[in-house]
Amino acid sequence: MTSPAVTPITERLVVTGARGQLGRALLRHAPAARGYGRAELDITDADAVRAVLNPGDTVINCAAYTAVDQAETEVDAAFAGNATGPAVLAAACADIGARLVHISTDYVFPGTATRPYEPGDPTGPATVYGRSKLAGERAVLELDPRARIVRTAWVYTGTGGDFVATMRRLERERDTVNVVADQIGSPTYAPDLAGGLLELSGRLDAESGTAGGPSVIPRILHAGNAGRASWFDLARAVFAGLGADPERVRPCGTADFPRPAPRPAYSVLSGTAWAAAGLTPLREWRVALHDALTDISD
C-alpha cells in the first residue's frame, strides 16, 4: 500500500476498541497512540470517556459489539455497544474539542444491491447488528458536526478467529472445505485499513489547523481493499496462497449454513468517495491477502 502523505500527531491519537484486530493494527502503525480496550474504557460511561480525552485529540472508534448472530437475542447489549457508546463518544468529542472517526459496517445496507454501495445509498439493515450500527451512525452525525464515519467490510488479519485464519486452520485439518459462494463482498486486510484511517485522521488534523472553507472530506466514507469476492473466492485464494490445491474448496449456498442473523448477499463497498476526497485507495484484495499470508508465515 502506498504510504499516506499525511499522518496524524500520534500522541494526540486515541484508539478505542484497541484490543480488536483493527485496533491492534492501528497501534502497530502508530505506537505512540493511546489505546483503550473494553477493560480499560467503557465507551458507554460518559465520565470515563471525558476523563481520557483532551482538546485536539483524534479518536478512532473501533469499539463495537460484533457478535452478529448473538445480537439477534442480545438486543440491549448490541445497541449499548453500537449505538449508546458512539453517542457518548460523539457528545464528548464535540464538547471537548476532539475529533471522532467512527468505524461502521456494510451491514447497515440491505445487501440486495447489484453494484458497489456508495455512502449516500439508502440504508436498510436486515439484522439487529446492522440496526444497532446504523443507530450509532445517526447518533454520531447528530451529536458531532465534525465527526466522520468510515464503513468497511470483511476485515481480517489472518490470525485469531477471523475467516482467513479459519481457512488456514481448515486447510491443515480437512481434505475438503465447503464455503459459501453466493455472498459477495470486499475482503479488507486490517493493516491496510488502519493505514487508510491514519491518513484520513492526518488530513482531518491538518484541516483543523488551517482556516478556510468547508472540508472536502465527506461525513461518511467507505474504505476496503479494492475488488470483490465471494467467501468461496477468498477461501480458494487462501488455499492457493498456502501452496495448497484450491480445488479442495467446494462451493455451497447460504441455505446450506443457516444462521440466526441473515447475511447480506451483496455488500461490496465503493471506494469512489474515498478517492475523490484525495485519500489513497486501498490496494487490490488479492495483493493484500498475499502479503497477509506472507507476513504470517514469516
Stockholm file with secondary structure:
# STOCKHOLM 1.0

chainA/1-298         MTSPAVTPITERLVVTGARGQLGRALLRHAPAARGYGRAELDITDADAVRAVLNPGDTVINCAAYTAVDQAETEVDAAFAGNATGPAVLAAACADIGARLVHISTDYVFPGTATRPYEPGDPTGPATVYGRSKLAGERAVLELDPRARIVRTAWVYTGTGGDFVATMRRLERERDTVNVVADQIGSPTYAPDLAGGLLELSGRLDAESGTAGGPSVIPRILHAGNAGRASWFDLARAVFAGLGADPERVRPCGTADFPRPAPRPAYSVLSGTAWAAAGLTPLREWRVALHDALTDISD
#=GR chainA/1-298 SS CCCCSCCCCGGGEEEESTTSHHHHHHHHHCTTSEEECTTTCCTTCHHHHHHHCCTTCEEEECCCCCCTTGGGTCHHHHHIIIIIHHHHHHHHHHHHTCEEEEEEEGGGSCSCCSSCBCTTSCCCCCSHHHHHHHHHHHHHHHHCTTCEEEEECSEECSSTTSHHHHHHHHHHHCSCEEEECSCEECCEEHHHHHHHHHHHHHHHHHHHTSCCSSCSSCSEEECCCBSCEEHHHHHHHHHHHTTSCGGGEEEECGGGSCCSSCCCSBCCBCCHHHHHTTCCCCCBHHHHHHHHHHHHHC
#=GC SS_cons         CCCCSCCCCGGGEEEESTTSHHHHHHHHHCTTSEEECTTTCCTTCHHHHHHHCCTTCEEEECCCCCCTTGGGTCHHHHHIIIIIHHHHHHHHHHHHTCEEEEEEEGGGSCSCCSSCBCTTSCCCCCSHHHHHHHHHHHHHHHHCTTCEEEEECSEECSSTTSHHHHHHHHHHHCSCEEEECSCEECCEEHHHHHHHHHHHHHHHHHHHTSCCSSCSSCSEEECCCBSCEEHHHHHHHHHHHTTSCGGGEEEECGGGSCCSSCCCSBCCBCCHHHHHTTCCCCCBHHHHHHHHHHHHHC
//
